[in-house]
Amino acid sequence: MKSIAVVGAGIVGICSAYFLKKSGFNVTLIDREDPGTMTSFGHACSFADYANVPVNYPGLIWDVPKMLLKKDGPLTVDFFYILKNLPWALSFLKNCKQEKVDEIASSLTNLLKHSHISYDEIFKEVNVQEYISHEENLYLFDTKKSLHDYEYANIIRKKNRVKVRNLSKEEVKELEPNIADVYYAGQLFTGSRHTTNPLAISIKIFDKFLELGGIYIKQNVTNLIQKENSIHLSLENKKINFDKIIICAGAWSNQIANMLGENFPLDTERGYHILFNTNEKLIKRPVAWSESGFYLIQIHNGVRAAGTVEIASINKKPNLKRIKMIERQSRKVLPQLGEIKSTWMGRRPTLPDSLPIIGASSKNKNIIYAFGHQHIGWTLGAITGKIVSTISNDKTPNINIEAYSPNRF
Ligand SMILES: Cc1cc2nc3c(=O)[nH]c(=O)nc-3n(C[C@H](O)[C@H](O)[C@H](O)COP(=O)(O)OP(=O)(O)OC[C@H]3O[C@@H](n4cnc5c(N)ncnc54)[C@H](O)[C@@H]3O)c2cc1C
C-alpha cells in the first residue's frame, strides 16, 4: 500500500485525506493546528455552488478607488504591502479583461457543478444533516445603483446556466421579516444550501478518516526533500518518508512549495467575522449585504457576520477598524443583534486568476498541489479531494482540470 502525506487539515486537506483513504492509500494528515480550525472555520458557511463570478472583472481597476474611498466599503488595502507585491497586483488586473473573465467563470463553473454531488458522496457515509440548511442564500442590494452594477454578474451566471431569482423589496420582506428597511431589492441563489456549523462538519469527516485507519500528526512541517522515489518530510521532532505528498496548506501553501524549490503567485485576501449573541432565531438563510461585502448567517451559537476583503500581509495583526465596520453595518441590517461574543480573521488563499491550483508538479508527479480556492474553498473542498485522489491513483478525472494546472503561471 503506497504511503501518502496530506499537508494541511483545512477542508481541502480533510476531504482529500478522506477520499485518498477510501481509495486504499496509507494516509497521514499533518497540520500544526487542530483540524478545520483555520480559514475553514470562520467563513460565511455557504455551499456557494453558484459562485462562478470571479473577483476579477472588467472595470475593476476604475472601481477600486471608489471602493477604497467608500465609508464601510467591502475592500481595504495596505498600500505598502501592495507596492511590495506589485507583480501580483498587475497579474490580477491582467485577468480582468473580458475574455479572461469569461474563461475563468467557465472554469469555476466546471468545478462548482460537481461540488454538491461530491459532498453528497461524503455525506452518504458521514451524517451531517443536522448541520445543513436548505434555505437558499439571499443577496441584498442596498441601492438601485448596486442592483444595476450587479448586472455583469447576472450575465456571467446566465451564460453558465447558474440560476438566480430576482426579488422585490416586498418579496424579501416576506422571506426575512426581521431585516431592517435599509435595502432596495434582493436576489435568491436557487437551490443553494449552507451549514450552521462548519467546524462540526470538518470534524465529522476527519473522524471518519481516522475510523477508516487514517493517521493524524499535529506538527509543523519544517522541510521537504525530494528523493529518487519518495519525499522526505521533516516535522518538528521527526522525519518521515512518503511515496507521495499532497500540499493543501491554504494560504501557507507557497511556503511549503518553496521548500520543494517551486514558487507560485499565491497571495492572501484577508476576511473577518463577528459572532453576535441572539436570544431568538433572527434569519433563516445567509443574507449578503452588498454595501459592505459580508454575509449574516444564523449559526448554531448566534449570528455570524462574515466576509469583506483586506489585501495585507498574511502575518499582519487583525485590523480592528474592519471589525468595527462589520459591527456597524450588521446592526444596521439586523438591529436585534445582541452583544459580540467573539471576532475572527481568516486568510483566503488567492491566485491572480482566481482559480485554484489542483494538479501534480511538473517536476515530480508524486507532489500534488491543491490550494488557492479563494472565496469558495468551503464549497470546493469535496470536489478537490476527489480530483486529488483520482490523480494520486494515476487516473484521469472525469472533469477537465487543465485550467487548474500548477504549470499555468
Ligand atoms: C470571511 C470569509 C468568508 C468565506 N466564506 C466562504 C463561504 O461562504 N463559502 C466558501 O465556499 N468559502 C468561503 N470562504 C473561503 C474558504 O474559507 C477558504 O477558501 C477555505 O477555507 C480554504 O480551505 P483550505 O483547506 O485551503 O485552507 P485552511 O482551512 O486555511 O487550511 C490550511 C491548513 O494548513 C495548515 N498549515 C499551513 N502551513 C503548515 C505547515 N507548515 N505545517 C503544518 N500545517 C500547516 C494550517 O494550519 C491550516 O490548518 C471564506 C473565507 C473567508 C476568510
Ligand as a Chemical Component Dictionary entry (heavy atoms), coordinates in Angstrom:
data_LIG
# 
_chem_comp.id                   LIG 
_chem_comp.type                 NON-POLYMER 
_chem_comp.pdbx_formal_charge   0 
_chem_comp.three_letter_code    LIG 
# 
loop_
_chem_comp_atom.comp_id 
_chem_comp_atom.atom_id 
_chem_comp_atom.alt_atom_id 
_chem_comp_atom.type_symbol 
_chem_comp_atom.charge 
_chem_comp_atom.model_Cartn_x 
_chem_comp_atom.model_Cartn_y 
_chem_comp_atom.model_Cartn_z 
_chem_comp_atom.pdbx_ordinal 
LIG C1  C1  C 0 -14.509 35.777 5.753  1  
LIG C2  C2  C 0 -14.507 34.577 4.841  2  
LIG C3  C3  C 0 -15.702 34.095 4.332  3  
LIG C4  C4  C 0 -15.715 32.983 3.474  4  
LIG N1  N1  N 0 -16.906 32.450 3.087  5  
LIG C5  C5  C 0 -16.936 31.314 2.329  6  
LIG C6  C6  C 0 -18.174 30.704 2.001  7  
LIG O1  O1  O 0 -19.251 31.115 2.435  8  
LIG N2  N2  N 0 -18.158 29.619 1.176  9  
LIG C7  C7  C 0 -16.982 29.106 0.690  10 
LIG O2  O2  O 0 -17.022 28.152 -0.079 11 
LIG N3  N3  N 0 -15.775 29.629 1.053  12 
LIG C8  C8  C 0 -15.728 30.711 1.867  13 
LIG N4  N4  N 0 -14.531 31.279 2.215  14 
LIG C9  C9  C 0 -13.280 30.691 1.696  15 
LIG C10 C10 C 0 -12.883 29.427 2.444  16 
LIG O3  O3  O 0 -13.000 29.634 3.825  17 
LIG C11 C11 C 0 -11.433 29.047 2.093  18 
LIG O4  O4  O 0 -11.239 29.067 0.692  19 
LIG C12 C12 C 0 -11.129 27.640 2.613  20 
LIG O5  O5  O 0 -11.430 27.548 3.978  21 
LIG C13 C13 C 0 -9.671  27.274 2.371  22 
LIG O6  O6  O 0 -9.503  25.977 2.872  23 
LIG P1  P1  P 0 -8.074  25.305 2.888  24 
LIG O7  O7  O 0 -8.242  23.915 3.389  25 
LIG O8  O8  O 0 -7.420  25.519 1.577  26 
LIG O9  O9  O 0 -7.226  26.206 3.941  27 
LIG P2  P2  P 0 -7.233  26.280 5.542  28 
LIG O10 O10 O 0 -8.555  25.990 6.103  29 
LIG O11 O11 O 0 -6.604  27.580 5.911  30 
LIG O12 O12 O 0 -6.257  25.097 5.955  31 
LIG C14 C14 C 0 -4.867  25.135 5.699  32 
LIG C15 C15 C 0 -4.183  24.403 6.844  33 
LIG O13 O13 O 0 -2.775  24.272 6.545  34 
LIG C16 C16 C 0 -2.095  24.311 7.788  35 
LIG N5  N5  N 0 -0.664  24.593 7.591  36 
LIG C17 C17 C 0 -0.143  25.672 6.954  37 
LIG N6  N6  N 0 1.217   25.593 6.947  38 
LIG C18 C18 C 0 1.544   24.459 7.626  39 
LIG C19 C19 C 0 2.781   23.835 7.971  40 
LIG N7  N7  N 0 3.970   24.359 7.626  41 
LIG N8  N8  N 0 2.738   22.691 8.691  42 
LIG C20 C20 C 0 1.556   22.126 9.059  43 
LIG N9  N9  N 0 0.357   22.680 8.742  44 
LIG C21 C21 C 0 0.354   23.826 8.034  45 
LIG C22 C22 C 0 -2.822  25.404 8.553  46 
LIG O14 O14 O 0 -2.591  25.289 9.955  47 
LIG C23 C23 C 0 -4.276  25.152 8.167  48 
LIG O15 O15 O 0 -4.975  24.364 9.108  49 
LIG C24 C24 C 0 -14.479 32.386 3.081  50 
LIG C25 C25 C 0 -13.283 32.869 3.600  51 
LIG C26 C26 C 0 -13.283 33.949 4.486  52 
LIG C27 C27 C 0 -11.979 34.431 5.057  53 
# 
loop_
_chem_comp_bond.comp_id 
_chem_comp_bond.atom_id_1 
_chem_comp_bond.atom_id_2 
_chem_comp_bond.value_order 
_chem_comp_bond.pdbx_ordinal 
LIG C1  C2  SING 1  
LIG C2  C3  SING 2  
LIG C2  C26 DOUB 3  
LIG C3  C4  DOUB 4  
LIG C4  N1  SING 5  
LIG C4  C24 SING 6  
LIG N1  C5  DOUB 7  
LIG C5  C6  SING 8  
LIG C5  C8  SING 9  
LIG C6  O1  DOUB 10 
LIG C6  N2  SING 11 
LIG N2  C7  SING 12 
LIG C7  O2  DOUB 13 
LIG C7  N3  SING 14 
LIG N3  C8  DOUB 15 
LIG C8  N4  SING 16 
LIG N4  C9  SING 17 
LIG N4  C24 SING 18 
LIG C9  C10 SING 19 
LIG C10 O3  SING 20 
LIG C10 C11 SING 21 
LIG C11 O4  SING 22 
LIG C11 C12 SING 23 
LIG C12 O5  SING 24 
LIG C12 C13 SING 25 
LIG C13 O6  SING 26 
LIG O6  P1  SING 27 
LIG P1  O7  DOUB 28 
LIG P1  O8  SING 29 
LIG P1  O9  SING 30 
LIG O9  P2  SING 31 
LIG P2  O10 DOUB 32 
LIG P2  O11 SING 33 
LIG P2  O12 SING 34 
LIG O12 C14 SING 35 
LIG C14 C15 SING 36 
LIG C15 O13 SING 37 
LIG C15 C23 SING 38 
LIG O13 C16 SING 39 
LIG C16 N5  SING 40 
LIG C16 C22 SING 41 
LIG N5  C17 SING 42 
LIG N5  C21 SING 43 
LIG C17 N6  DOUB 44 
LIG N6  C18 SING 45 
LIG C18 C19 SING 46 
LIG C18 C21 DOUB 47 
LIG C19 N7  SING 48 
LIG C19 N8  DOUB 49 
LIG N8  C20 SING 50 
LIG C20 N9  DOUB 51 
LIG N9  C21 SING 52 
LIG C22 O14 SING 53 
LIG C22 C23 SING 54 
LIG C23 O15 SING 55 
LIG C24 C25 DOUB 56 
LIG C25 C26 SING 57 
LIG C26 C27 SING 58 
# 
